[in-house]
Amino acid sequence: MKDIILNIEAIIFASTEGISQKDLREVLQDSLAIEISKVELAEFIGKLKAKYESEDYALALVSINDQLQFLTKPEYHESINQLQVHKERKKLSQSALETLAIIAYRQPITKLEVEQIRGVNCDYSIQRLLDKGLIQIAGKSDSIGKPLLYATSGEFMNHFGLTSTRDLPQLKDIVAEENSIGEIVD
């Protein structure tokens, strides 16, 4: 019986959008090769709900639109909200990602050089990347006006799991032959 309840728990947890009791019963019967009546399933679900009603758990087993799913209890909603806010702050726009890629592959590089490659002003993207700690000022160029040079930071390396810039993917690793136009001539 405990094994059945643990299987129910695992199936509901793995079901991203919830699961109906009918589907749950079918999955259980197929996976465990046993017969489970609707009444037995309701009893198992009741025991699982009772388990999660305890203060020891931050989750609750609920049924929404006849779909069983685990949801965070209301008293933890503020923490979850802060997690979402935190994740939103970490997202980068397409222009920031393009700017970051240029800096990563061409570092150290000036803002003007990045703008010449992208063809647009990069002030905002560079500032966002600096704020997030993904790039850093690497010094000043010897060219006229002594513009700042930008390079990737240790945070960039940690975020992307790199030990050095040599670990960046090379173009030949990314571009597949089937993406080329025309015929390949030997």
Disulfide bonds with the S-S distance in Angstrom:
none
